[in-house]
Amino acid sequence: MRHTRTLLAVAAATSLALTACAPGGGGDDAADEDGPIKVGIIADLTGATGDVGTPYAAGEEAYVKWLNENGGIDGREIDATVTDYAYDVPTAERVYKEYVNDGVVAVMGWGTGDSEALKSRVSADELPFMSASYAEPLTDPEEAPYNFVVAPTYSDQARVGLNWIAEDGKSSEVALFHNDSPFGLAPVADAQEWAADLDLNVEPYAMPAGSTNYTGLLSQAKKQGAKYIMIQNVSSPAALVAKDIKAQGLDMQIVCLNWCADELFIDTAGAEAAEGHVLVQPFAPVSAEQPGHDEVNAYLEENGSSLEEEGLHFAQGWYTMHAMAEGIRAAVEEGDLSGAGIKEALETMGAIDTGGVVGAGEIEFSADSHRGSTGTGIYQVEGGEMAPVELGATP
């Protein structure tokens, strides 16, 4: 596996031997029935979302290593290159171009900004693209024919969270704190529309990057009358919100969506500050003890770690890579290892088993929808753990 941490490093590496790749993906190496199968990974290891991007990318890498150690795909190894784009969209675009020149058959992306910026290019290049963005437009094959979304969308997660809030019934006012980026904004309009049908009011508040506290935003939310703070951001800033709520003695409950609904949020906030907050998380935490965790944990224990140490985002990266690898496997079996062949395989191969880790346990795409799953877990922090409230919740 080629492993590059910066754009300069990957540029130096790929300048030595670039392979021309016509639209359709693949290049000469993909056509070689005995050669490695190239996949490009765009990761955030050092940028604004690196706290969750690092374990996610580690899970992707680990899956590739595990797969290769277990015979690869029809005897062929996956040759994966990992590049840190530091959450910078222009860097992602340059890295993507280098991957295309290098002859990859598929790309694993990261953020909403880069996924949306690249969707027309991956379509033109016919390269299947899976990322850690669950923005709803990426599930529409007419708008993004080569993008595949393995988990419930951010909008579906927000809808599930708002359903829980409506049932909990402490207040009709909801403050939606969000990352100040396309990722953060992705579910806002859909959440507001859904909330109106539930007689709730959602007011969005952008969370300034690099803030050391969010007392100002909480003051605005208090004036709104909000008792619920839905958060569309990563774990570290969400943990600061929890600490501020605790420090000020505010009667507010956090409802975290995917990227702050994790063990890192609890550990960073501290068990006392995190206690009672609600986490909408489509990927089962380690405490859920799903069968799909066993394979990941066995690999980690052989390498001196454990899933408890690495966290749920590691398994998230593992099973996203697993979904793409299964599409590649099906394309190889059909004798068409091209981008178009992988796309067709993903749309027609049926359910991809994740042993209960993703959504309701399976990922399944079709030619009409690239939304791989709709079910998500709802958890509540109890004694420093993610205790299940409802599994497989859908809007």
Disulfide bonds with the S-S distance in Angstrom:
Cys256-Cys260 2.29
